Amino acid sequence: MLLKDLQNIFHKELDAIYGKDEVNSFFYLCTEHYLNVPRIQLTLEPEFTIAKPETDTFFTVLEELKQQKPIQYILRETEFYGLPFKVNEHVLIPRPETEELVDLIIKCHSERSEESQIKILDIGTGSGCIAISLAKNLPNAEIFALDVSKEALKVAKENAELNKVKITFIEADILNESAWNLVFKNLEFDIVVSNPPYVRELERQEIKPNVLENEPHLALFVEDDNPLVFYKAITKLAKKNLKENGQLYFEINQYLGIETKQLLIDTDFKNVELLKDLNGNDRMIKGINK
């Protein structure tokens, strides 16, 4: 089958759902993933043909896209901060906003001398995107990454191997204070970072169907009556386990910026900053341990 004919079928079936540009993006991701054929080759070779097994694979992808399954889960891979990551239904698909959080930390700490090793703890690591990106860009850092999900940690470990970084992974529930007191009682960190669950049930209608029906709810949602439950637990841990002048970084719910900032202030963090993402939404908080 001509690849350009297959592309036309993708547009006919999917443009009404996703729009022409996004369908093009999906199609070229598939040609690179399944055929190892870059986009430019399709322009240079308009008569490029593929065999029936490959055609069948594309039609399978087409059906999954029609059901609004995320392309990252279909291909089982994505890119974050310029690095490759494996993903599946046990981990959230990394977001551009989280790249901004990683970039903030790297810019704040890359000026440190190579002799001074820093310890970093990433809580709720999921795919490992934060911890692994920090490890690649702050090679002097010793990095620990925690998650409650055994399945998520399996993915994160594969991603650490894929990106050739060393990370200490920990399976633990951040809401179980006695458990993490045992795990971390002798550890002090320079940085604690987290992108915990923060979407309230009342905001569920704002979530796109492809996210709602595919991504792990454990990593997304919190109860309306206690939306900062993870932030409270992590801030309490950070207060105990951060060094003096150690830094706490959060990705946050854009609607709860003031409340989250106040939580850090009330827990006796100093220089607390509420920062916006590229879309102008309150998205990150940074505080320093007194």
Secondary structure as UniProt FT lines:
FT   HELIX           3..18
FT   HELIX           20..35
FT   HELIX           39..44
FT   TURN            46..47
FT   HELIX           52..66
FT   TURN            67..68
FT   HELIX           71..75
FT   STRAND          77..80
FT   TURN            81..82
FT   STRAND          83..86
FT   TURN            89..90
FT   HELIX           96..109
FT   TURN            110..111
FT   TURN            114..115
FT   STRAND          119..123
FT   TURN            126..128
FT   HELIX           129..137
FT   TURN            139..140
FT   STRAND          142..147
FT   HELIX           150..162
FT   TURN            163..164
FT   STRAND          168..171
FT   TURN            174..175
FT   HELIX           177..184
FT   TURN            185..186
FT   STRAND          189..194
FT   STRAND          199..200
FT   HELIX           201..206
FT   HELIX           209..212
FT   TURN            213..214
FT   HELIX           217..219
FT   STRAND          221..222
FT   TURN            224..225
FT   TURN            227..228
FT   HELIX           229..241
FT   STRAND          242..251
FT   HELIX           254..256
FT   HELIX           257..266
FT   TURN            267..268
FT   STRAND          269..276
FT   TURN            278..279
FT   STRAND          282..289
//
